[in-house]
Amino acid sequence: MKTIKSLVVLLGIFAFSQINAQEVTDYDLQNFARAYKEMLQLNNKAQKEMAQIISKEGMDLEVYHAINESKNSDYEPDVPKSEFTKYEEIQPEIEKVQNKLEQEVEKAYSKHDLSKQDYKAIAERVKQDQLLQIKLEKILSQI
């Protein structure tokens, strides 16, 4: 009797995971994979641009990040005041790169027939579903 209950529970879990996997169509997963790959490229490009802006100003990346992270907290990093000045001078350029990235990401969503909400929903489902993870890995390896 115990094995029958275990089998029923296992079948229920398998059926549930199959239902979850079916919520994301192959078409959606293909589009998600293409958008994901494009977003990785866009993000890498933006990260390089921002790193160049920061280093061009003669600022260390770690110092920049420490100051940036302290902006939303009570913590103040132990760095010279001149570094805070550099940070403030750099910020408008960094924000331009970030805004440009956001626009390019929005274009990538629509280019791949997705909305931001669709993309996030698919990403959540993929995180929770091993079958979708396997399918996504296969698609990504073929792109």
C-alpha positions in Angstrom: 0.0 0.0 0.0 2.9 2.3 0.8 4.5 1.8 -2.6 1.2 2.6 -4.3 0.9 5.9 -2.4 4.5 6.7 -3.3 3.9 5.9 -6.9 0.8 8.1 -7.0 2.7 11.0 -5.4 5.6 10.5 -7.9 3.1 10.4 -10.8 1.4 13.5 -9.5 4.7 15.4 -9.3 5.7 14.2 -12.8 2.2 15.3 -14.2 2.6 18.6 -12.4 6.0 19.2 -13.9 4.7 18.2 -17.3 1.8 20.7 -17.0 4.3 23.4 -16.0 6.5 22.6 -19.0 3.6 22.8 -21.3 2.8 26.4 -20.2 5.9 27.5 -22.1 5.6 26.5 -25.7 8.6 25.6 -27.8 8.0 28.8 -29.8 8.2 30.8 -26.5 11.3 29.0 -25.4 13.0 29.5 -28.7 12.3 33.3 -28.5 13.4 33.4 -24.9 16.7 31.7 -25.8 17.4 34.1 -28.6 16.5 37.1 -26.4 18.5 35.7 -23.5 21.6 35.3 -25.7 21.2 38.8 -27.2 20.8 40.3 -23.8 24.0 38.7 -22.6 25.8 40.3 -25.5 24.1 43.7 -24.8 25.0 43.5 -21.1 28.6 42.5 -21.8 29.0 45.4 -24.2 27.4 47.8 -21.7 29.6 46.5 -18.9 32.7 47.1 -21.0 31.6 50.6 -21.8 31.0 51.4 -18.2 34.3 49.9 -17.1 36.1 52.1 -19.7 34.3 55.2 -18.5 35.3 54.4 -14.9 39.0 53.6 -15.7 39.3 56.6 -18.0 38.5 58.8 -15.0 41.3 57.0 -13.1 38.9 55.3 -10.7 39.2 51.7 -9.5 36.2 49.5 -10.3 36.0 48.2 -6.7 36.0 51.7 -5.4 33.3 52.7 -7.8 31.1 49.8 -6.8 31.7 50.4 -3.1 30.6 54.0 -3.5 27.7 53.0 -5.7 26.5 50.4 -3.2 26.8 52.9 -0.3 24.3 55.3 -2.0 21.3 53.3 -0.8 22.6 52.6 2.7 24.1 54.3 5.8 27.4 52.7 5.1 30.1 55.0 3.8 33.2 53.4 2.3 36.6 54.4 3.6 37.9 56.1 0.4 39.2 59.6 -0.2 36.7 62.4 -0.9 38.3 62.8 -4.4 36.9 59.4 -5.3 33.4 60.5 -4.4 33.9 63.5 -6.7 35.1 61.3 -9.5 32.0 59.1 -8.9 29.7 62.0 -9.2 31.4 63.2 -12.4 31.2 59.7 -13.9 27.5 59.0 -13.0 25.8 60.9 -15.9 27.9 58.9 -18.4 27.2 55.6 -16.7 23.4 56.5 -16.6 23.5 57.2 -20.4 25.0 53.7 -21.0 22.4 52.1 -18.7 19.5 53.9 -20.4 20.8 52.9 -23.8 21.1 49.3 -22.5 17.5 49.4 -21.3 16.3 50.6 -24.7 18.2 47.9 -26.5 16.8 45.3 -24.2 13.3 46.5 -24.8 14.0 46.2 -28.6 15.3 42.7 -28.0 12.1 41.7 -26.3 9.9 42.9 -29.1 12.3 41.6 -31.8 11.9 38.1 -30.3 8.1 38.5 -29.9 8.2 38.9 -26.1 7.3 41.5 -23.6 9.3 42.2 -20.4 6.6 40.3 -18.4 6.7 37.3 -20.8 10.5 37.1 -20.5 10.4 37.3 -16.7 7.6 34.7 -16.5 9.4 32.3 -18.8 12.7 32.8 -16.8 10.8 32.0 -13.6 9.2 28.8 -15.1 12.6 27.7 -16.4 14.2 28.1 -13.0 11.5 25.9 -11.5 11.3 23.2 -14.2 14.1 20.9 -15.0 12.6 19.8 -18.3 12.5 23.4 -19.5 16.1 23.9 -18.3 17.2 20.9 -20.4 15.2 22.2 -23.5 16.7 25.6 -23.0 20.2 24.3 -22.8 19.7 22.4 -26.0 18.3 25.4 -27.8 21.1 27.7 -26.6 23.7 25.2 -27.7 22.2 25.2 -31.2 22.0 29.0 -31.6 
